[in-house]
Amino acid sequence: MYSHGSESLIKQAREIQEPELQKFYSRLVKLLQVKELKATLALHIMDDKHDSLVSFKQSGDPLPIAELDGSVSGDFFTVLCVGQGFTEDQWMNVYSFSMLRHWLLSYDTVSSSSTVVDTDDRSEVEGSVVSMVSATSSSSRLLPPKERLREKAFQYCQRLIEQCDRKAQKKADTELQKACLVEAVCILDCVCVQDPSMVFRAFPCVKALFGRLSSDLSFARVLVPITQFYLNHGELAAVDCGSVWKLVFGQFPAELFNDPFLTHELLRFLRLNLESVKLRAPEFIRFFPNILKFLAWNSPAVVEDFVDLLPSLVTAGTAVELLHSLLDLPCLSATLVLQLRSSCLPLSDPGGRGLLSLDAFRNPSFRGFFLFLLRTESGDTMDRLNTLHELLAEAADWPRVVQCSQAVPVLLHVYFNTVITVKRDNPFFTDLLLGPQVRLNTSSSAERLTFTLTRLSRCYRVFSCHLLRFCKLRPSLVVDQSRELLEFAGTTANVYRKEEVYTHVVWLLGEYLSASTDSRCSVSLITSCFEALEAVLFEITSSAPPPGTVCPAPRVITSLMSALAKLASRSHDLIPRVSLFLSKLRTISRSGSVPWCDDEEDLVAIVTRGEELWALLKAPSVAQSVLTPPPYVMTPRWHRDINLAMPLQLRVLTNGLLPS
């Protein structure tokens, strides 16, 4: 955001290492204790005559200094003063400011560290600080060294903030003012954290600075440390911070999502202060559609940040909308590109007319679709996804959209891993199962934009994996969402396009659609599910696959066969129907190759599974015990049950085998 030359001095404070800092302290103290130098330096540490942070007075006359606006400086020298040349004390002032924040943070370690500074150096530091503080009779000299350092740092930063009110004559100096404001506010925050009594002195200055800069987005990076100051001290000062949160979480992402430096600073602020933000600014969660714009625009660089932030955005009120927002993330990325192009390309520009999606973005009839994606706060969802995907179909190959779609499966894993920790009886738990199903049923048109087939399969894999986890935690979800699951499982095209998730849905229907799992599961529901799966299995095993597709995977066919056998074992009237199919399957396989399976080993495995199920169904009571075992069989406790003889026998055998 700033030129390298403007920030070179202040940047030292961010990169300096602790050992180097302590060595500098030791050398600085030794230098300050020398009584006779060639220039006959007289030391003044923020005394009444020289209100400079660290000042050396030379024997010669100092050069005149001026403010950045060209006026003569009437106050003490700071890093924002300019002149034809700097004296040694002025250079020391600049260097000291670049290290001031680290000095404040590590002051206590200077006298206690034994790894870098030896005993003599530590005594020099302690003794010289005391002697320098008592060098004048000013009232501030009576403060202990650390409190005096805070006081003078506070005065120095106030002076800097006042200097930044002046209009700089050079652009580079304007950037330097911004850099100094960032550092000055950070130092004030550090001082107030160490001494809360100074909050009431600092807040009027910071509040006035926020009021002056909040309307100018070119100072956005300065407003991030101001936000940190409000977060840390707003409660103590009893100040309403609503306008700060609205600016930082509302306006910044909406208008500055393409600023990489601001993106890094703001996401770093959220990561470092996540617990405090959730406690003192919980409304930031409702701005998650806005915060996701950083991810949609800079996805490769900020995925790691959002892996940490995403769990905090999942609540009962935002979970469903957040899921759809993650799935629509590539659409948001394309819309942000169109937003920038629309503002840069005139309506008559040939390049603009060449993009159908750009014409749609400018068309008032479709404006609502794009405004929904660009919303700043949560609280709404949208139908007609197919229309939106068709409008953005040509954006599928845009590099930014491709990169964004690659991040979606990773974030979906994080999202579902967070949701799975929520109480199982939460009312939104059922809606989370419905959301992926709706998107799966409408994803045929979305493939042209949201994902290539490879990335789409990764999302299906995520859905299927967590769908199993959801239903294992709460099996009644299968009955709750039976209509949507049957609609998906009864569509033959899903066998070829969504093989993995289809296999898992079929397994869930066969495993949990049972009266023993949920008393609401009626015979008619079992029959409806059986008929839907039977129709699909008959269709894929009676003809060749559609053009452009491959033969269905053996796992899909065996899953359908097993699900039908399980359902038939719970409703014995269905056993003859599935037995008839299994017997025909055996007969068909003997006639040679079949069009729906091009591998002989796979065909043998399918027929073998069919024969096993057929043999089980000949004894319905045995089939039900094997295909739908009761819970006590699946989770045996015989070795711990004192009412059975087996634990006693185990103990006898164990005691007999142990050496005496």
Secondary structure, DSSP 4 states (H G I P E B T S, - for coil): ---HHHHHHHHHHHH--HHHHHHHHHHHHHHHH-S--TT--EEESS-SS---SSEEE-SSPPPPEE-TTSPBP-S---TT-EES---HHHHHHHHHHHHHHHHHHTHHHHHH--SSS-HHHHHHHHHHHHHHHTTS--GGGGS-HHHHHHHHHHHHHHHHHHHTTSPPSSHHHHHHHHHHHHHHHHHHHHHHHH-GGGHHHHHHHHHHHHHHHTT-GGGHHHHHHHHHHHHHHTTTTT---HHHHIIIIIIHHHHHTT-HHHHHHHHHHHHHTHHHHHHH-GGGGGGHHHHHHHHHHHHHHHHHHHHHHHHHH--TTTHHHHHHHHHTHHHHHHHHHHHHHHHHS-TT-HHHHT-HHHHHHH-GGGHHHHHHHT-SS-------HHHHHHHTGGGGG-HHHHHHHHHHHHHHHHHHHHHTTS-TT-THHHHHHHHHHHHHHTHHHHTTTT--HHHHHHHHHHHHHHHHHHHHH-THHHHHTHHHHHHHHT-THHHHHSHHHHHHHHHHHHHH-STTT-TT--HHHHHHHHHHHHHHHHHHTSSPPPTT-PPPPHHHHHHHHHHHHHHHHHSGGGHHHHHHHHHHHHHHHHTS-BTTB--HHHHHHHHHHHHHHHHHHTSHHHHHHHHS--HHHHS--TTT-TTSHHHHHHHHHHHHHS--
